[in-house]
Structures are given as structure tokens and as C-alpha cells.
Amino acid sequence: MTELALDTEPLDRAVAELRDGAHSWTATPLAERIALLERMLPRIADGAEDMVEAAARAKGYGADSPWAAEDWTGAPWALAQTTSAYLRVLRRIAAGKEPLDAGAVHERDGRTLVDVFPAAGWDTLLLNGFTAQVWTRPGTTAEQVRERAAGEYRDRPGSPAVALVLGAGNVAAITALDILHKLYVDGQVVIAKMNPVNAYLRPHFEAVFAEFTERGWVRFVDGGAAEGAHLAAHDGVDTIHVTGSDRTHDAIVWGTDEQAAVRREADTPLNGKPFSSELGGVSPCIVVPGPWSEADYRFQAEHIVTSKMNNSGHNCVASQIVVLPRAWDGTERLLAQIRRVLGELPARSDYYPGADQRLGAVLEAHPEAEAHGDGACRILVPDVARGDMMLEAEVFASALGVVRLAGDTPDAFLREAADFANDKLPGTLGATLLVHPKTEKTHRAAVDAAVADLRYGTLGVNCWSAIGFLLGYTPWGAYPGHTRQDIGSGIGFVHNAFMLADEDIEKTVLRAPFAPAPRGLFTGSPSLSPRPPYFVTNRTAVATLERVTRFTAAPGVAKLPAIFASALRG
């Protein structure tokens, strides 16, 4: 059969239109850039329900299914939240202020830290007890952090340029958020190639970005690998950003022919354009032994299962390996609760292409694996050995493995777990650390050392690292150190509403209450937050997240009682 020739005319036309519009975007004053985002927020809210319905239908369930909560979180709410974050910072700059509050940047133990969340009073109300702090690279001073932030708006604007965003196929908001980052942080107009898996989102994104497309600053195109390759090599494209796999990056940079390995070895790329990327990896959830109650085991089992089953595990930071202490009497109690939660969840399928094959490979390698859902899904491998396939590659599906490590004290276990995660698991995008507040208090030095030593772009302490993707203010990307020859989890950071310089960022450390209100009062983690609405076990998650989305797009005190009532019922 003759292969159809690639029709490049629509792609070339889109690039040409963007090149014509690039100078006008660079010349667009700050006040108008702010106004564009202000007018975007109502479009996000107006189209939110349709966007969620389209995503739910594509995944095989209804918009009224409990699973649709993830579509509110990972589509309209994430987009409204990040848009609002950019707006807050840009309004500060327009008012003649620095992007960061004076007290947000401080030094501790020779390291400069930046408090980025909560950033506003609403944040404290809606995510009470949640915090985020950016750790800068060693040697970076507080003055340098403040001076280099938001260079696009402080006398260091970039030159007019066209950026190619190769969209992700899993989480709906990824492509839209990457577009916003390229426009507002890098100052570049954008051609966004939709991923074939979720190309159904294109009309929804075109509606959200309507003013940007009308003015020649954003273009959406469809297609697969051939279209992406054509655009990546296009003379009219200046920079590239991709969310996906290291294979996609390597194919673009080094090629796919017999000379690809030679080029990589010699560092002579086929495509040497500036390239940023978010490429995933094998994400750990490290559980520190401590004085857990039965309620703690239940709650944290829900937390761990959420970090696996959200989006059927088709997330770049889905927990793939739970790291547990071998000698802790709580290990089996926690696993029993994880099995219970997996078994009680409503039915769903792993929808992402190739998931069946990857899950089949896990089952073939592990005859002892437990299936807790319908068919070959919700797989638990209760004792993964060194050298196992689950420690070497991202499954990107609903399989969860357990590694048991030595260490009869929290201090010894934390040293062992940090070394294991850093040295044995590929990828540096995100990790989660669960530690009881009393354990952290009595083993402060060991916990602090683990937080400092874990080489991940986002580390969540009692908080799934994926929350860093959603907040807008938090930089999102791999731990620094990857190169195009060894790309790992990628290079660069996106979102990052305070527009901290990439060269200053090492990682983001998230923190959340270990236990929900009111029980947190008795565990040492007091807050007003009930069970988080993004938990897959939350009974009112769809209603709560719809209300939170509409509040984020247009805040108002009158909307808060309905949000709180729904959240408490969950």
C-alpha cells in the first residue's frame, strides 16, 4: 500500500502566520497582556462543563461519574488556577512592585528559599495547610533570585520568536498550560500540535484562546509523529517544548536512523534548537515508619491509591513504587488498606494506547501480582525485587509495586530510601514522602536530610507531588542536571507564575496536612482541610471541584459556603 504524502501546507501556513504575529505579541504592553488573561477566565468557566464532558466520554465514563472529578481538576480548574496565578503576579509588576513579596525570599542553612504558596488569601481558605517552597540551587543569593525573576517584564524581554508545543495526550490542561508559559514567561507565540489521544480538546482550547488565535499569536494543528517532526525541523520554528517520553525527545534531537547513536555520542544533534521538556519517570512514594493510627492507615492508603489511580495511572508522576520499611509492623497494615481501597473503587479502564500491553508485561513478569479491579487493571505487586522491570521503566498505567527496604529506625530507613530513589529509579520529576508529624518532630535532622537529598523537581511531603503541577505558582519540571545526551525526565521548568529564572531553581517542596480536619489536631498537623477533593475516594469531588473551578475563575465570598459544605460532605 502506498503511504500517503504528508500535507505540510496547513502546518507551513500556521507557522507563517505566527511569524507575522510574533512582533506584535512582543510589542503588546503589560496592561493588555493582563486584560487578555482577565477576559480568558470567563471563557474557561463558560466552557468548563463541555470540556469535562468531552474528556470523560473519551475515557469511557460519564460526566456524572466520580472519576470525572479528575477531569475538573486536570482541565478547567488547573487552567483557571494557573491563569489566576499569572494575573496576580503581572498585576503586581504593573503596580510597580517586584514579582515576589519582600518576605517570600529568605535564606536558611546557606540556601535561598522562596515561599510561593499560599500566595493569596483565597489559597489559605481553599487549601488550608498546604504550602510550597522553591529551593534554589546552591550559591544562589536572595538578591539574585529577586533580580532575575520575571525578566520578560523587567527590562529583559525576549526577541520575537515562534515556539512549538508538542501537546501531551494524558492530562487535558498540559497543552494549554504550556502555551500560557511560552506566551507569558518566555514571550513567544505558539504553534501547538495536539496529541492524537486527546485531539478532541482542540475546539475547547481554541475557544479558550480565541483572542490569541484571532491576533495571530496561537495556532492549533493536528497530527502525529510526522507532523511533529516537520514542525520541529521547520525553519520558522525557533524553540520546542514537549511533554511526553524521552523517545520523542531523542527522535527529534538525534534522529531515528542508524547514525542517531553516533550523533548523540559526538553531541552533534540533527536539531539543535532550544528545547525544554517534561518526560516523566518512575515515581516513588516513600512511607516513613511511625506511630500511625488505624485512621492514618486508611487515609494514607486513599492518598497512595489516588496517586496511582488518578487518570488510570496515565500521569508522569503517578506513584509507581511504594517504598516501605521491611521491619515496620505498619507495612502490612497499610498494604491491607491499599487493597481495600483498590477493590472498592468504581469500575474504569486504562484508556491510554499501549496500556494493555504494559500491564500484560507486568502480569507476565509477576505471576503473584494481585488484580483488584475488573480485568487486568489495578495491579498490585506486593514485593518488587531489585532489577525488576517496574524499577526500570514507567508503566504509565494502573500497576503499583512495593519495595521493602532495610532500616529499623526512621533515620536509617530515610537514608536507605533516599539512596534507593536517587540511584535505582529512573527519572527525577516527582516523588512523595509520607511522614507522621510526631516522627518528623523527633527525627527532624533525618527528615530534613532526606528532603534535601532527594533529587526530584517536585517533592511532596504528605502531599502527592502532582499537586505541584496544579498550583500555577510552583515551577514544574525535572531536577536540574539532565542534558540532551542524557535527557532523563527533561530540561527546564514551566508554569512558575513568579517567573523565577530557570537557572536559579533546584526543586519545589510541597507540604500538606498528614491528616484531615479535625483529626489533624491530634496528629500534630492542624488545618481546616477535610479529605482533599482530588482523592479518588471523595464522595462529593465532582460537585466540589466544579464549584472551586467557578470560584477560581471569578472569586466571590458568596460562593464559599457552597464549596465548604460540599467539601465537608466529601
Secondary structure, 3 states (H helix, E strand, C coil): CCCCCCCCHHHHHHHHHHHHHHHHHHHCCHHHHHHHHHHHHHHHHHHHHHHHHHHHHHHCCCCCCHHHHHHHHHHHHHHHHHHHHHHHHHHHHHCCCCCCCHHHEEEECCEEEEEEECCCHHHHHHCCCCEEEEEECCCCCHHHHHHHCCHHHCCCCCCCCEEEEECCCCCCHHHHHHHHHHHHCCCCEEEEECCHHHHHHHHHHHHHCHHHHHCCCEEEECCCHHHHHHHHHCCCCCEEEEECCHHHHHHHHHCCCCCHHHHHHHCCCCCCCCEEEECCCCEEEEECCCCCCHHHHHHHHHHHHHHHHHHHHCCCCCEEEEEEECCCCHHHHHHHHHHHHHHHCCCCCCCCCCHHHHHHHHHHHCCCCEECCCCCCCEEECCCCCCCHHHCCCCCCCEEEEEEECCCCHHHHHHHHHHHHHHHCCCCCEEEEECCHHHHHHCHHHHHHHHHHCCCCEEEECCCCCHHHHCCCCEEECCCCCECCECCCCCCEEECCCCCCHHHEEEEEEECCCCCCCCHHHHCCCCCCCCCCCCCCCCCHHHHHHHHHHHHHCCCHHHHHHHHHHHHHC
